[in-house]
């Protein structure tokens, strides 16, 4: 069964008891399903499962799907390193142009 959910936030999805494969992703241009994360779940009769999805910082990285509060955005460290490199490059370029 495919269920499309629009928007961020909490969502309740009613499913039949049994095993299910849950797949969560963010629609994007390329790839079409960015930050894809999957998890097999088992739902008991009248049971409830609470999961949290965390989209990645970098588009091509996988998302995280699991217990609430335990998910971390993948790719964050790489983005921070690239930001520091870019800032240093801009500062060096400005210094070269100013003091030539």
N, C-alpha and C positions, 0 to 999 in steps of 0.2 A: 504494500500500500504506500503510495507517495502522497505526502502532505506538504504543501507549500505554505510556509509561514512568512509573512511580510513584517519587516521591522524588528528592532532590537527589543529586548525586555523579556519578561517572564511569559511563558506560554504553557498552557495545559493541553495535552494531546491524549485523547482517549484511545486506547488500543486494547485488543483482545489479550487475555492471559496467554503466556507462552514466551518463546524466544523471538527476539526481533533484532534486526540490524539497523541501527540508527546512523544516518549519515547527515552531517551538518556542513554547510559551506556558505560562502559569500558570493553572490553573483558579481562577475567582473567581466572585463573585455577579453583579456587573454591572461591566464586561462579562464574559461567560462565559469569554473567552479573553484574559486580561490580559497585557500585555507581549509581545504577538505579535511574533515576528521570523522572517523567511524568508530562505533563501539557496539559490541553485541550486548544486549540486555535481556534479562529474564524477568517477566512481570507475572506475579502471582495474582490469583483471583482477588479483586478488590485492593490490590497493592498499588503503591505509588513509588516512583523512582524520581529523584531530583538530580539533574545533571547541569553542568555549566559549560558553555562553549566560549572559548577565547580565540578570537581571530588573530592571525599572525601579524607582526609588525611589517614583515616583508611579504609581498604578494605571493611569491613562489614557495614560501615556507608552509608547512602543514599547520592546521589549527589544533587546538587542544580541547578534548571533551572528557569530562570526568566529574569528580566530586566538587561541589561548590567551594570556592576559596583556594583550591589547590592548583588551579590552572595558571600557566604563565604564557605570555605572548612570545612565540618563537621568533627569533631574528632580531630581538631588541638590542642585544649587545653589538651585533654587526652594524646595525643602523647607527648606534651611538659612536662606534669607532669611525665610520664613514663621515659622520658629522664633525668629529674632532679633526679629522684629516682635512676636510673642506675648509673649516675655519682657519686652521693653521696656514693652508695654502693661500687663502684670501689675505690674511695678515701679512704674510711674506711678500705677496705680490704688491700690496699697498705700500709696504716699507721700501721695496725696490723702486717703485714708481715715485715715491716721495723723496727718497734720498739718493736715487739713481746712481 
